[in-house]
Amino acid sequence: MWPTVRAKHQANLIFVLDDPAGWEQAMLAELAAPKFRGRFVRVHDSGDFFSDDYTRSWLRIMRSAPDVTFYAYTKEIHRFRRLVEPDPPENFLWVYSYGGTQDGRIDAATDRVADVFADEQAIAEAGWSSQEASDLLAVLGPRLVGVPSNRIPHFLRRLQGRRFSQWQAEVDAEREARRGTGRVRSITSAPSLRRRDGRRTDTHAA
């Protein structure tokens, strides 16, 4: 939505795609700075672990920077089950985020999960714990993480009081109903809603 921010994200993506080895070395060089020791670093303000190779790069980076604790929201549940869960870096924490096409792979009974709610009251009524006080609560607080949506009016109208998990379930059901008809729905997943200060409500998240 903001041209300057979008251009920066695009430049970062081009770096990753065109020179993955150079990008990995640049990340390691930056993380070697003393200011990162003992600190938390969130992987992705907006985005996700979009490929196996990219995910493996991050895992190598994390293992090479043991004095830093990394955390992330992700909708790439299947990729994490295969690549991360069997042998995660000790300094990596993550939360699975509802609102993506892999919601059905989330085990709400055991996984640490995040869902976007209309507001703090909705989070409390659902019995979830809000991360509003600190984003680190998404990985350090209770397992069920509630994220209040931004207050931008046209986003709230689209949300219609639903949680992202509920919205995604509706989209998935409609897609299934239309499968084979040749009709394509314009909204394939719940969008990321961003706050006025630029923070993404999701995650992913990523």
C-alpha positions in Angstrom: 0.0 0.0 0.0 2.9 2.4 0.7 5.2 2.8 -2.4 8.4 3.3 -0.4 7.8 0.2 1.8 6.7 -1.8 -1.2 9.9 -0.9 -3.2 12.0 -1.9 -0.2 10.3 -5.3 0.1 10.7 -5.8 -3.7 14.4 -5.0 -3.6 14.9 -7.5 -0.7 13.0 -10.2 -2.6 15.1 -9.6 -5.8 18.2 -10.0 -3.7 17.0 -13.3 -2.3 16.0 -14.6 -5.7 18.9 -13.4 -7.8 21.8 -14.0 -5.3 20.7 -16.3 -2.5 24.3 -17.1 -1.4 25.2 -13.4 -1.3 22.0 -12.6 0.6 22.8 -15.3 3.2 26.3 -14.0 3.7 24.9 -10.4 4.0 22.5 -11.6 6.7 25.3 -13.4 8.6 27.4 -10.3 8.4 24.7 -8.1 9.8 23.8 -10.4 12.6 27.4 -10.5 13.7 27.0 -7.0 15.0 27.1 -6.7 18.8 23.7 -5.0 19.0 22.1 -8.4 18.1 23.6 -10.5 20.8 20.9 -11.6 23.3 18.2 -10.0 21.2 15.1 -11.3 19.4 14.8 -10.9 15.7 11.5 -11.4 13.9 11.8 -13.1 10.5 9.6 -11.3 8.1 7.5 -8.2 8.8 5.5 -9.2 5.7 6.1 -12.4 3.9 6.7 -16.1 4.5 9.1 -19.0 3.9 8.2 -19.3 0.2 10.5 -22.1 -0.8 12.4 -25.1 0.6 15.8 -23.5 -0.3 14.9 -20.2 1.3 13.8 -21.9 4.4 17.0 -23.9 4.6 18.9 -20.7 4.2 17.2 -19.3 7.3 17.9 -22.4 9.3 21.6 -22.2 8.4 21.6 -18.5 9.4 19.9 -19.2 12.7 22.4 -22.0 13.6 25.2 -19.7 12.7 23.9 -17.0 15.1 23.3 -18.8 18.4 23.3 -15.6 20.4 20.2 -14.4 18.6 16.7 -15.7 19.2 14.7 -15.8 16.0 10.9 -16.0 15.8 8.3 -16.0 13.0 4.7 -16.3 12.1 4.1 -18.7 9.2 1.3 -20.1 7.1 3.7 -22.7 5.5 2.6 -25.5 7.8 3.5 -28.4 5.4 7.0 -27.0 4.8 7.6 -26.6 8.5 6.4 -30.1 9.3 9.0 -31.4 6.8 12.0 -29.1 7.2 11.8 -27.4 10.6 9.9 -29.6 13.1 12.2 -32.7 12.8 15.3 -30.7 13.9 14.6 -27.1 14.7 17.4 -24.7 15.7 17.5 -24.2 19.4 17.2 -20.4 18.9 14.1 -20.5 16.7 10.5 -20.0 17.9 7.5 -19.9 15.5 3.7 -19.7 15.5 1.4 -21.2 12.9 -0.9 -18.5 11.5 -4.5 -19.0 10.4 -5.8 -17.3 7.3 -4.0 -19.3 4.6 -4.6 -22.2 2.3 -3.0 -24.7 4.7 -5.2 -24.0 7.6 -6.4 -27.6 7.5 -2.9 -28.8 8.4 -2.9 -26.9 11.7 -3.6 -29.0 14.8 -5.3 -26.5 17.1 -5.1 -28.9 20.0 -1.3 -29.0 20.0 0.3 -26.4 17.8 1.1 -22.8 18.8 -1.3 -20.9 16.6 -2.3 -17.3 15.9 -5.6 -16.0 14.6 -6.6 -12.4 13.8 -9.7 -11.2 15.6 -11.9 -8.2 15.1 -10.8 -6.7 18.5 -9.5 -7.4 22.0 -13.0 -8.2 23.3 -13.4 -10.9 20.7 -10.0 -12.4 21.7 -11.0 -12.5 25.3 -14.5 -14.0 24.6 -12.8 -16.8 22.6 -10.5 -17.6 25.6 -7.4 -16.7 23.6 -4.5 -14.6 24.8 -3.7 -11.3 23.1 -0.2 -10.4 21.9 -1.1 -6.7 21.7 1.2 -5.8 24.6 4.2 -7.3 22.9 4.7 -9.2 19.7 6.9 -11.6 21.6 3.9 -12.9 23.4 3.1 -14.7 20.1 5.9 -17.1 20.8 6.5 -16.7 24.6 2.9 -16.4 25.9 0.1 -18.9 26.0 -0.2 -21.2 23.0 -3.4 -19.7 21.5 -2.5 -16.3 20.2 -5.0 -13.6 19.4 -4.0 -10.7 17.2 -6.4 -7.7 17.1 -7.1 -6.4 13.6 -6.1 -2.9 12.6 -8.8 -0.2 12.8 -8.8 0.8 9.2 -12.5 1.1 8.4 -12.6 -0.6 5.0 -10.5 -3.5 6.3 -13.0 -3.9 9.2 -15.9 -3.9 6.8 -14.3 -6.8 4.9 -13.5 -8.7 8.1 -17.2 -8.4 9.2 -16.4 -9.5 12.7 -14.9 -12.8 11.6 -11.7 -14.4 12.7 -9.2 -15.0 9.9 -9.7 -18.8 10.4 -13.5 -18.4 9.9 -13.0 -16.2 6.8 -10.6 -18.6 5.3 -12.9 -21.5 6.0 -15.7 -19.7 4.1 -13.3 -19.0 1.2 -12.2 -22.7 1.2 -15.8 -23.9 1.2 -16.8 -21.6 -1.7 -13.7 -22.7 -3.7 -14.6 -26.3 -3.2 -18.2 -25.6 -4.2 -17.0 -23.9 -7.4 -14.4 -26.4 -8.3 -14.8 -27.7 -11.8 -17.1 -24.8 -12.8 -14.3 -22.8 -14.3 -15.1 -19.9 -12.0 -12.2 -18.4 -10.1 -12.8 -16.5 -6.8 -10.9 -13.2 -6.6 -10.1 -13.7 -2.9 -8.2 -16.9 -2.4 -7.2 -16.3 1.2 -7.8 -13.9 4.0 -5.6 -10.8 3.4 -2.9 -9.5 5.7 -4.3 -6.5 7.5 -1.7 -3.8 8.4 -1.9 -1.3 11.2 -1.5 2.4 10.7 2.0 2.2 12.1 3.0 -0.4 9.4 2.8 -3.5 11.6 1.3 -6.5 10.0 -1.5 -8.0 12.1 -0.7 -11.5 11.0 1.6 -13.0 10.0 2.4 -13.8 7.7 2.3 -13.0 9.9 5.4 -13.5 7.3 
